[in-house]
Amino acid sequence: MSKIDLNGRVAIVTGAGGGLGRAHALLLASRGAQVIVNDLGDAADAVVAEISATGGKARAGKCSVADAEAVQAMVDAVLAEFGRIDILINNAGILRDKSFAKMELADFRLVLDVHLMGSVNCTRAVWNAMREQQYGRIVMTTSCSGLFGNFGQANYAAAKMGLVGLMQTLGIEGEKHDIRVNCLAPTGATRMMEGILPPEQLSKFKPELVSPAVLALVSEQAPKRAILSAGAGSFELVQLTMTQGIALGEAATAEAILQQWNALASRDQDFVPTQGFDQARHELRKGGFHFEA
């Protein structure tokens, strides 16, 4: 296929002052996008200077994604200057790791505010502009911690799985406006990963090896409602499937469920629902009924 060209596209990358966000911003700028580098302090300026030095187009957008009013002001300024926003990469994040028994509720809320509500704030701010221009590409940054769990990351996991649900619904609502919403589940050697993996393994997970997945997800040919994993130059598709299950009808009991657990859990002919109502359709169809919704 032809090389992805982002000339004329305007992109916002949150948390782009370092790590994965910086790598995403550099790659998008190298493909011609006007990039708004969102971060706090001088980090955003440094990445803007780096992009400009290579002939790219960038400017800083300094605010916390957890501050909805500041995010809206940033987006309003971008729209006033460029007249459109085509791409949003929700990448900003923090960690406050601790086992659930020892975790303060303030740290739970803080992580939700940055990862989940921060992505909501940014997406909400660009959503109507994308609807009006009938085009948009949005990437939510989820995580293997949310998808599969990780010790000591209950707050982070809850936020990251929340982003999957947000992506699924916005993908449905945005489809008729050609707004394609997807999730990225990255593994990158960033500050947040230090101390988790030994240095020799961590060195394999360069942020630059994740960013090609982002470019694919923001291209005109982007998929819809995908969960794309990326790390060390490897890429996988995560799918939330439903088993065929068992039909117990009016005679259903907890004991019968446990007794037939192996049949219920069988992956033979499992499937990927396209929307929430597919669960009800499947359950009624197994009982010999037809579902309309």
N, C-alpha and C positions, 0 to 999 in steps of 0.2 A: 504494500500500500504506500501511498505518498507520505512524505514526511509531515508530521503534525506542525501546522503553522498557526501561531497565536497572534499574528500581527492584527492590530485593531481591537484586540480583546483587552479588557481591564480586569485585573485579578486582585483580590485581597487575600493575603496569607497571614493568619494570626499566629502569634508566637514565633515570628520569623526572624528574631534577633540572633538565633543560634540553632544548632542541632538540626532536626528534621525540617523545621520551618525555613531556616536559611537555605538548606539544600533545595527545598521546593521552590522558593522564590528565585534562586539563581537559575534553575532549569527553566521555569516559566519565562523569565526575562530573556534567556538565551534563545527562546523560540518566538520572541517578538512581543510578548505581552507587556503592557504597562502594569507594573506591580506595585501595590501598596503594601509596604512592609510594616505590619502591625506588631508592636512590642512596646515595652516600657524603657525609658531612658535612652542612653547612647547606643544601645545594641542595635536598634532599628536604623540609626544614622550610619552605623558602620556597614551594615548590609547594603543600604542604599548606595553608599560610596563604592562598595565592591561591585555592584551591578553597573553603576555608571562608568566605572573605570574600564569595563569591557564593552562599552557601547550600548548597554541596555538602558531601559527606561524604568525608573523607580522613584518613589518618594515615600517618606515615613508617614505612618498613621499611628500616633502614640496614644494609647489608652488601654485600660484594662477591659478585657472582654466581659468581665463580671459587672461592669458599670454600663447599664443599658443606655442611659442618656448620652454618655461619652461615645459609645459605639454608634448611636444614631447620628451624632454630630460628625463623626468621622465619615460615615457613609454619605451623609448629606453633602459634605465637602467634596467627596469623590464624584458624586453625581453632578454637582455644580461645575466641576472642572472638566469632566470627561463625558458627561451626558449618559453614561451607562455603567453597569457593573455586570460582567459576564461570568466571573468565576469567584467562588468563595471557598477557601480551604480553611476549615475549622481545625486548627492544629494546636492552639495554646493549651497548656496544661501544667499541673503541679502534682507533686506527690506528698502525701502525709501518711506514710506506711506505719502500721502498727496492728497487732492482733486485735480483733473486734472487742475482746474483753478489756483491753487496755486503751482503746481508742476514745478520745474525747468527742462528744457530739459536735463541737465547734469545728474540729478537723474533718468530720464527715460532711458537714454542711459546706465548708470551704471548698473541698474538692468537687462536690456537686455544683457549687456556684460557678467555678471556673470551667470545668469540663462540659457539664450538661447545660446549665443555664447560660454560660458564656457562648456556647454554640447556638443556643436558642436566640440569644440577644443579637448575634451577628446575622443569623439566618433571617430572623424577623425583619431586621433593618434593610436587607437587600431584596426581600421576597417580592414586594409589590413592584419594584423596578424591573425585576426579572419577568414577572407576569406581564407587565406592560410592553416590554420589548420582545416578548414571546421567545425568550432564550435564557438559559441559565445552567450552570454546572456547579454543584455543591458537593464537597467532600467532607464527611464527618470522620473524625479520627477515633475509631474504637480501639479495642485492645484484646489480646488473647486472655488477659485477666478478666475482662467482662464476659467474653464468649465462653471461657472454660474454667475460670476461677483461678485464684492465686492466693496463697497464704499471706495474711497481713495486708491485704488490699481490698477489704470489703467496700470502703468508700469509693475507691478508684473503679472497682469492678462494677458497682451499682451505676456509677455515672456513665461508664463506657457501654454497658448493655442498654442503658437508657437511650444512648445515641443511636443504637441499632433500631429501636422502636420508632424514634423520631425520623430516621432515614426512611423506614418502610412506609410510614404514613405520608410524609412529604413527597416521597416518590410517586405515590398514587395521586395526591392532590396536584402535583406539579406537571404531571404527564401531558395534559392537554395544552400546556403552555411551553412545551419543550424544555422544561426544567428537569434535569436529570440529577438525582440525588443518590450518592453511593457512599459506602464506608470503606475506609482504609484501616487495616490492622497491621501496624508497622512493628518491626524489630530493628531498632537503630542504636548505635553506640553513642548515646547522648548522656548528658549529665545525670538524667534520671535513671540510667541503667548502670552507672558506676557502682561497683561493689556487689552487684547482683551476679555478674559473670566474671570469670577470670580474664585478665587483660588479653591473653592470646586468643580467646574466643570472641571477646568483645570487639577486637580489631577487625573481625570479619564482617561486622554489622555496620558498615559505613552508611551514614544517612544518604549519601549520594546514590546508593544502590536501592533505596526505597522510592526515591522521587520519580523514576520512570513509571511507577504504578499510578502516582498522582497525575502525571501528564496524560496517561491513558484515560483516567477517570474524568478529566476536564476537557477532553478533545470533543470535536463535533461528533465523533463516532462512539462516544462514551456509552457504556452499558447503562442499565437502569436497575437500581436497588440491589447492587452487588456488594458483597463483603469480600474485599480483596486483601489477602495477607501478602506481606512483602518483607523480605529480610535477607541479607547476604547474597543478593542477586537471585533469590528464589521467590516464586510467586504461587499462591494457592487461592482457591475460591472456597470460602466457608459458606455452607448452606444449612439453613434451619429446616430440617425435614420432619415429617410426621409419619409414624408407622401406620400400617393398615389397621392394627389394633384388634380388639375383640368386641363382639356385640353381645351384651348380656340382657338388654331390654329391661322390662319391668321386674325381672327376677334378680337384678343387680345387687350384689352384696360386696362388702369389703373383702370378705374371705375368698369369694370367687375371683376378684381382681388379683389378689396375691397368688392364688392357686394357679392362675393362667398367666402369670407374669412373663414367662419366657415367650409365650405366643404374642402377648401384647408388645413386647420389646423387640420382636423380630424385625430386622431391617429389610426383609424380603418385600419388594414392591413399595418401599417407603417413597414419599413424594414431597415436593416443595410447594406448600400452599402459596397462592398468589395474593391472597388477602385474608383477613381474619375470619370472614364469613365462610371460608372454605372448610374450617373445622366443623361448623354446624352442618354444612352440606354433606360432608363426609359421614358424619355421625347419623344423620337422618337417612342417607342413602343405604347405609349398612342395615338400618332397620326397615328398609323397604318403603321409605317415604321420599317425596320430592320436595326440595327446599327452594323457595323463591325469595330473593333479596337483591 
